[in-house]
Amino acid sequence: MTYVETHYAGSGDLANQIWDRLSAAGKDRTRLTTGDLATVDEFHIRGRQATLEMAERMELTADSHVLDMGSGLGGPARTVAETYGCTVTGIDLTPAFCDAAREISGWLGLSDRTRFIHGDATDPSIEPSRFDAAMTIHAAMNIPAKHALYDSARRALKPGRIFAVYDILQGEGGPVQFPVPWAREPSISHLATPEEMRRLLAASEFDILDEIDSTEESLAWFQDMTARIANSEPPAVSFQLFLGDDFPQMVRNQVQNLADRRIRTVTYICRASATRV
């Protein structure tokens, strides 16, 4: 198991641990919705809202087959499948996430439209020109060979289709303060700058249609979440389940990093070139 896998692995059966907490909060498995899981399975800043904003730009229909690179617990894949009626294949390096993603999709009646594979999203063996759209959300921060990730996305996509990237980038405010949710220390944190992202995506034969900096919205989202938690019961289940007892410190550091502009949240909407050079 790699250091990255260890960072995210948690312990035991994640799906059952999630269900135990939901059950204790009075949830009924037969009436479970994606909203009930929002505090844990959309493991990225601004959660489901950010996923839907990306999906709106991906030119999806019910016939689309989408690739989710770094799919985690499967929240974004289920959101897209549920919203558009399409099929989503997720690939993730952490076996426990893939196992839990399959189980949770079963709870929500989405097993027929979501599939989760344990594997490396930079693997060049992904079947070429198979997918109608691709996305990656808060995954590349742990990947030093980003060119391999974006090359893999380009190979997997049919020509002219959309690749949507939403990630945390290195900001101008100085080095990141650790720990943060994607890394306890610098050795597994690999942030690109916006300038590097533009070069990387162009080198992988993507045309950038839009670059959307949501840093201010991200900071406001954290502030709103903090206020809501202070005035209500804590959520039944949160990311602390698989990140451990130092998760609150990770969140505090992440908010401070955003406020200091040590990190930025940026989305790239890209179109794959019509032909390979």
C-alpha positions as CSV (number, residue, x, y, z in Angstrom):
1,M,0.0,0.0,0.0
2,T,1.4,3.4,-1.0
3,Y,1.7,6.4,1.4
4,V,-1.2,8.0,-0.4
5,E,-3.4,4.9,0.0
6,T,-2.5,4.8,3.7
7,H,-3.4,8.5,4.2
8,Y,-6.9,7.9,2.9
9,A,-7.5,4.3,3.9
10,G,-9.2,4.7,7.3
11,S,-9.8,1.4,9.0
12,G,-12.3,-1.5,8.6
13,D,-15.4,-1.5,6.4
14,L,-16.1,2.2,5.5
15,A,-19.6,1.6,4.2
16,N,-20.7,-0.2,7.3
17,Q,-19.1,2.5,9.5
18,I,-21.0,5.2,7.5
19,W,-24.2,3.3,7.8
20,D,-23.8,2.7,11.5
21,R,-23.6,6.5,12.0
22,L,-26.5,7.2,9.7
23,S,-28.6,4.6,11.4
24,A,-27.8,6.1,14.8
25,A,-29.0,9.4,13.5
26,G,-32.4,7.8,12.6
27,K,-31.9,7.4,8.8
28,D,-33.9,4.6,7.1
29,R,-31.8,2.7,4.5
30,T,-34.9,2.2,2.3
31,R,-35.4,6.0,2.1
32,L,-31.8,7.1,1.9
33,T,-31.0,9.9,-0.5
34,T,-27.7,11.3,-1.9
35,G,-28.4,14.4,0.3
36,D,-28.2,12.2,3.4
37,L,-24.6,11.4,2.4
38,A,-23.6,14.9,1.4
39,T,-21.3,15.5,4.4
40,V,-19.1,12.5,3.6
41,D,-19.2,11.3,0.0
42,E,-18.5,14.6,-1.9
43,F,-15.0,14.8,-0.5
44,H,-14.1,18.2,-2.0
45,I,-14.5,21.9,-1.3
46,R,-18.0,23.2,-2.0
47,G,-19.3,19.6,-2.3
48,R,-22.3,18.8,-4.4
49,Q,-22.7,22.3,-5.6
50,A,-19.2,22.3,-7.2
51,T,-20.0,18.9,-8.8
52,L,-23.2,20.2,-10.4
53,E,-21.5,23.3,-11.6
54,M,-18.9,21.2,-13.4
55,A,-21.5,18.8,-14.8
56,E,-23.5,21.6,-16.4
57,R,-20.5,22.3,-18.6
58,M,-19.8,18.7,-19.6
59,E,-22.4,18.4,-22.4
60,L,-24.0,15.3,-20.8
61,T,-27.1,13.3,-21.9
62,A,-28.7,10.2,-20.6
63,D,-26.6,8.3,-23.1
64,S,-23.3,9.6,-21.9
65,H,-20.6,7.4,-20.4
66,V,-18.5,9.5,-18.0
67,L,-15.0,8.7,-16.5
68,D,-14.4,10.0,-12.9
69,M,-10.6,9.9,-12.2
70,G,-10.0,9.7,-8.5
71,S,-13.6,8.8,-7.6
72,G,-13.2,8.4,-3.9
73,L,-16.4,7.3,-2.1
74,G,-18.3,7.9,-5.4
75,G,-20.3,10.9,-4.4
76,P,-19.6,13.0,-7.6
77,A,-20.2,9.9,-9.8
78,R,-23.6,9.3,-8.2
79,T,-24.5,13.0,-8.4
80,V,-23.8,13.1,-12.1
81,A,-25.5,9.7,-12.8
82,E,-28.6,10.7,-10.7
83,T,-28.9,14.2,-12.3
84,Y,-28.4,13.2,-15.9
85,G,-29.4,9.6,-16.0
86,C,-26.0,8.7,-17.5
87,T,-23.5,6.0,-16.7
88,V,-20.3,6.8,-14.7
89,T,-17.2,4.7,-14.3
90,G,-14.9,5.8,-11.4
91,I,-11.3,4.8,-10.8
92,D,-9.5,5.3,-7.5
93,L,-6.2,4.2,-6.0
94,T,-7.7,3.4,-2.6
95,P,-9.4,-0.1,-2.4
96,A,-11.5,0.8,0.7
97,F,-13.0,3.8,-1.2
98,C,-13.9,1.6,-4.2
99,D,-15.5,-1.0,-1.9
100,A,-17.5,1.6,-0.1
101,A,-18.5,3.4,-3.3
102,R,-20.0,0.2,-4.7
103,E,-21.9,-0.5,-1.5
104,I,-23.3,3.1,-1.2
105,S,-24.4,3.1,-4.8
106,G,-26.4,-0.1,-3.9
107,W,-28.1,1.7,-1.0
108,L,-29.2,4.5,-3.4
109,G,-30.3,2.3,-6.3
110,L,-27.5,3.5,-8.5
111,S,-25.5,0.3,-9.0
112,D,-26.7,0.0,-12.6
113,R,-25.4,3.5,-13.5
114,T,-22.1,3.6,-11.5
115,R,-19.1,1.3,-11.6
116,F,-16.0,1.7,-9.4
117,I,-12.6,0.2,-10.3
118,H,-9.5,0.0,-8.1
119,G,-6.7,1.3,-10.2
120,D,-4.3,4.1,-11.1
121,A,-5.9,7.0,-13.1
122,T,-2.6,7.6,-14.8
123,D,-2.5,4.0,-16.2
124,P,-2.1,4.2,-20.0
125,S,-4.0,1.0,-20.5
126,I,-7.4,2.7,-20.1
127,E,-9.4,1.8,-23.2
128,P,-9.0,4.6,-25.7
129,S,-11.8,6.8,-27.0
130,R,-14.3,5.1,-24.8
131,F,-15.8,8.0,-22.8
132,D,-18.2,10.8,-23.7
133,A,-16.9,13.0,-20.9
134,A,-14.3,12.9,-18.1
135,M,-13.8,14.7,-14.8
136,T,-11.3,14.8,-11.9
137,I,-12.1,16.5,-8.6
138,H,-9.5,17.2,-6.0
139,A,-7.3,14.2,-7.0
140,A,-4.3,15.6,-8.8
141,M,-2.9,17.2,-5.6
142,N,-1.5,13.8,-4.7
143,I,-0.2,13.0,-8.2
144,P,3.3,14.3,-9.1
145,A,3.1,13.0,-12.7
146,K,0.1,15.2,-13.7
147,H,1.0,14.9,-17.4
148,A,0.3,11.2,-17.1
149,L,-3.1,11.9,-15.6
150,Y,-4.1,14.4,-18.3
151,D,-2.7,12.2,-21.1
152,S,-4.8,9.3,-19.7
153,A,-7.9,11.5,-19.8
154,R,-7.2,12.5,-23.4
155,R,-6.7,8.9,-24.5
156,A,-9.9,7.8,-22.7
157,L,-12.1,10.6,-24.3
158,K,-13.7,10.5,-27.7
159,P,-12.4,13.4,-29.8
160,G,-14.0,16.7,-29.2
161,R,-15.5,15.8,-25.8
162,I,-15.2,17.6,-22.5
163,F,-12.7,17.1,-19.7
164,A,-13.6,19.0,-16.5
165,V,-10.9,19.5,-13.8
166,Y,-11.6,20.9,-10.3
167,D,-8.6,21.0,-8.1
168,I,-6.7,22.8,-5.4
169,L,-3.7,24.7,-6.8
170,Q,-0.7,26.4,-5.4
171,G,-1.4,30.0,-4.6
172,E,0.8,33.1,-4.4
173,G,0.6,33.4,-0.6
174,G,3.5,31.0,0.3
175,P,3.9,27.3,1.2
176,V,1.0,25.3,2.3
177,Q,0.5,24.8,6.1
178,F,0.1,21.1,7.0
179,P,-1.7,18.9,7.8
180,V,-4.5,19.4,5.2
181,P,-7.1,16.9,4.1
182,W,-5.0,15.6,1.2
183,A,-1.7,15.4,3.0
184,R,-0.3,15.3,6.5
185,E,3.1,16.5,5.3
186,P,4.6,17.8,2.0
187,S,5.9,14.5,0.6
188,I,2.5,13.5,-0.9
189,S,1.3,17.0,-1.7
190,H,2.0,18.0,-5.3
191,L,0.2,21.3,-6.2
192,A,0.5,22.9,-9.6
193,T,0.2,26.6,-10.2
194,P,-2.4,28.0,-12.6
195,E,0.3,28.7,-15.1
196,E,1.5,25.1,-14.9
197,M,-2.0,23.7,-15.3
198,R,-2.5,25.7,-18.5
199,R,0.8,24.2,-19.9
200,L,0.0,20.7,-18.8
201,L,-3.5,20.6,-20.3
202,A,-2.3,22.1,-23.6
203,A,0.5,19.6,-23.7
204,S,-2.1,16.8,-23.4
205,E,-4.0,18.2,-26.4
206,F,-6.8,20.0,-24.5
207,D,-8.2,23.4,-25.5
208,I,-9.1,25.3,-22.3
209,L,-12.6,26.7,-22.8
210,D,-12.9,28.3,-19.4
211,E,-10.8,28.8,-16.2
212,I,-12.9,29.5,-13.1
213,D,-11.2,30.6,-9.9
214,S,-13.6,29.9,-7.0
215,T,-11.3,30.7,-4.1
216,E,-13.6,33.4,-2.7
217,E,-16.6,31.1,-2.9
218,S,-14.6,28.3,-1.3
219,L,-13.7,30.5,1.7
220,A,-17.3,31.6,2.1
221,W,-18.4,28.0,1.9
222,F,-16.1,27.0,4.8
223,Q,-17.3,30.0,6.8
224,D,-20.9,29.2,6.2
225,M,-20.3,25.5,7.2
226,T,-18.5,26.5,10.4
227,A,-21.5,28.8,11.3
228,R,-24.0,26.1,10.6
229,I,-22.1,23.5,12.7
230,A,-21.8,26.0,15.6
231,N,-25.6,26.5,15.6
232,S,-26.7,22.9,15.1
233,E,-25.9,19.3,15.9
234,P,-22.7,18.0,14.2
235,P,-23.3,15.9,11.1
236,A,-24.0,12.2,11.6
237,V,-20.9,11.3,9.6
238,S,-18.0,13.3,8.2
239,F,-14.6,13.0,6.6
240,Q,-13.1,12.4,10.0
241,L,-14.3,8.8,9.7
242,F,-11.4,8.0,7.3
243,L,-8.9,10.8,8.0
244,G,-8.7,10.4,11.8
245,D,-8.6,12.6,14.8
246,D,-6.4,15.3,13.2
247,F,-9.2,16.1,10.7
248,P,-10.3,19.2,12.6
249,Q,-6.8,20.6,12.4
250,M,-6.7,19.8,8.7
251,V,-9.8,21.8,8.1
252,R,-8.5,24.8,10.1
253,N,-5.3,24.8,8.1
254,Q,-7.2,24.5,4.8
255,V,-9.3,27.5,5.7
256,Q,-6.2,29.5,6.7
257,N,-4.4,28.4,3.5
258,L,-7.4,29.7,1.4
259,A,-7.5,33.0,3.4
260,D,-3.7,33.5,2.9
261,R,-4.0,32.5,-0.8
262,R,-1.5,29.7,-0.2
263,I,-4.0,27.6,-2.1
264,R,-6.6,28.4,-4.7
265,T,-9.6,26.4,-6.0
266,V,-9.8,26.4,-9.8
267,T,-11.9,24.6,-12.4
268,Y,-10.8,24.1,-16.0
269,I,-13.4,23.2,-18.7
270,C,-11.4,21.7,-21.6
271,R,-12.2,20.1,-24.9
272,A,-10.2,17.3,-26.3
273,S,-8.6,18.0,-29.7
274,A,-10.5,16.5,-32.6
275,T,-7.6,14.5,-33.7
276,R,-4.4,13.2,-32.1
277,V,-1.2,15.0,-33.2
